[in-house]
Amino acid sequence: MVEIRYFASVAEAAGVSSEHHPFREGMTAGELRSQLASNRPGEFSRLVGISALLVNGVNADEITVLPQQARVDVLPPFAGG
């Protein structure tokens, strides 16, 4: 299982601040993003598509392979300067 933590507007759209998602050996961050987006259409799906993913505290791109027992943080874009 992968632990997923949602922050700010993503958590609000999800209706939860965290959850667990099934893990498949070799799963990438991009595959996880796609699965999450398809589970909750609408605003949540849109936000997941533009959010940064951190895997165990490190920025992940779409091809980052998730380790077992990964913790994935989903951070929406932040404005400011």
C-alpha positions as CSV (number, residue, x, y, z in Angstrom):
1,M,0.0,0.0,0.0
2,V,1.0,3.6,-0.7
3,E,0.2,6.3,1.9
4,I,-1.1,9.4,0.1
5,R,-1.4,12.7,1.9
6,Y,-3.4,15.6,0.4
7,F,-2.8,19.2,1.2
8,A,-4.8,22.5,1.0
9,S,-7.3,22.6,-1.9
10,V,-6.5,19.0,-2.9
11,A,-7.5,17.7,0.5
12,E,-10.6,19.8,0.4
13,A,-11.6,18.4,-3.0
14,A,-10.8,14.9,-1.9
15,G,-12.8,15.2,1.3
16,V,-10.0,13.5,3.2
17,S,-6.4,14.5,4.2
18,S,-4.9,11.1,3.6
19,E,-5.7,7.6,2.4
20,H,-4.0,4.4,1.3
21,H,-3.8,3.2,-2.3
22,P,-3.0,-0.3,-3.6
23,F,0.6,-0.7,-4.6
24,R,1.8,-2.6,-7.7
25,E,5.5,-3.4,-8.2
26,G,7.1,-1.0,-10.6
27,M,4.2,1.6,-10.3
28,T,5.3,5.1,-11.3
29,A,4.2,8.4,-9.9
30,G,2.5,9.2,-13.2
31,E,0.5,6.0,-13.1
32,L,-0.5,6.7,-9.5
33,R,-1.6,10.3,-10.5
34,S,-3.7,8.9,-13.3
35,Q,-5.4,6.3,-11.0
36,L,-6.1,9.0,-8.4
37,A,-7.6,11.4,-11.0
38,S,-9.9,8.7,-12.4
39,N,-11.2,7.7,-8.9
40,R,-12.6,11.2,-8.3
41,P,-13.7,13.1,-11.4
42,G,-14.2,16.9,-11.3
43,E,-12.2,19.4,-9.3
44,F,-10.1,16.7,-7.5
45,S,-9.1,15.2,-10.8
46,R,-8.1,18.6,-12.2
47,L,-6.1,19.5,-9.1
48,V,-4.2,16.1,-9.0
49,G,-3.3,16.7,-12.6
50,I,-1.5,20.0,-11.8
51,S,-0.1,19.2,-8.4
52,A,3.4,18.4,-7.4
53,L,4.1,14.9,-6.1
54,L,6.6,14.2,-3.4
55,V,7.7,10.6,-2.8
56,N,9.1,10.2,0.7
57,G,9.8,13.9,0.8
58,V,11.5,14.1,-2.7
59,N,10.0,15.8,-5.7
60,A,8.9,13.1,-8.2
61,D,8.4,13.3,-11.9
62,E,6.0,11.1,-13.9
63,I,8.5,8.3,-14.4
64,T,9.7,8.0,-10.8
65,V,9.1,4.4,-9.7
66,L,7.4,4.2,-6.3
67,P,9.2,2.2,-3.6
68,Q,7.2,-0.2,-1.4
69,Q,5.8,1.6,1.6
70,A,6.0,4.9,-0.2
71,R,4.5,8.1,1.3
72,V,3.2,10.4,-1.5
73,D,2.4,14.0,-0.7
74,V,0.1,15.8,-3.2
75,L,0.8,19.5,-3.2
76,P,-1.4,21.9,-5.2
77,P,0.3,24.8,-7.0
78,F,1.0,27.7,-4.7
79,A,0.9,31.3,-5.8
80,G,3.0,34.0,-4.2
81,G,6.3,35.6,-4.4
